[in-house]
Amino acid sequence: MARRGRTAGISVLVIVGILVGLVIAAIVIIRRIPDHPPMPGEQRCVATAAGRSVAVDTEQVQNAAIIAGVSVRRGLAPRAASIALTTAYQESNLRNLDHGDRDSVGLFQQRPSMGWGSRKKLMNPVYATNRFYDALIKIHGWENADITRIAQQIQISGYPDAYRDHESDGRVLASVLTGQSPAGLRCLIRDRQPGDAAGLAKSLHRTYKISPKRSATVITISARSGQRAWSYAQYALADAREHGVTSVQVGGRRYVISKQKLTSWQTADRAIGRHTVRITVR
């Protein structure tokens, strides 16, 4: 009986080991798929606007924040960011790819041979985004036209209707990251990178052409509107993993990043100016 019990125990352990191995293998395979949605517990951000939510990983949200932030800096209508984000979703899944069809590269899979710029420049997300907006604003009526039609007019894709699959997600990210939807971004970040206030300040300057005040661990921005304040704040949250951000505050709302779960924006213990953004790094 004892031998039979030991045999049964060993069999259970073998089965458990096989199941664990299969789960790990499945996770590895899924994570190798470029466009996989973030898995439960995976480092990610969730954008919510008008009752709809979109989950993106930390690489995607950084790139999305740049695309939206450049539109804010240029003073474009938020619809510009919706069009750009929808396009980048389809072209690269919001990843700064160093490869693509023929000589296509970057977020928008722009081709040096088609006059978009050098390969090196197109791998710079700010440059690539500005080139996209340069083309967008030349199209008459882009502010009200169908997003997929405008995206195709710029990109001249072999799949002209594919952009439509990403319109809803593009709109949500644009609404949140341009600041139209305050407190719309939440992030789960497990990494504990050292705080880099100088690096984050440079990132904000590259995208928005602003010069935040900073100390060793705190960045302060005085925005000229509430919408811009929320765009800056949610940009910093999107950059949290890279620069060791621990909390972001706008006016009386504060977000504290957790490595355990997606937390919510809370009422701050002490409010700051309505258009003031305070970012704290580790």
Secondary structure, DSSP 8 states (H G I E B T S, - for coil): -HHHHHHHHHHHHHHHHHHHHHHHHHHHHHHHSTT----TTSSEEEEEETTEEEEEEHHHHHHHHHHHHHHHHTT--HHHHHHHHHHHHHHHSS---S--STT-BTTTTB-GGGTS--HHHHTSHHHHHHHHHHHHTTSTTTTTS-HHHHHHHHH--SSTTGGGGGHHHHHHHHHHHTTSSTT-EEEE--------HHHHHHHHHHHH----EE-SSEEEEE-SSHHHHHHHHHHHHHTHHHHTEEEEEETTEEEE-BSSS----EE-SS---TTEEEEEE-
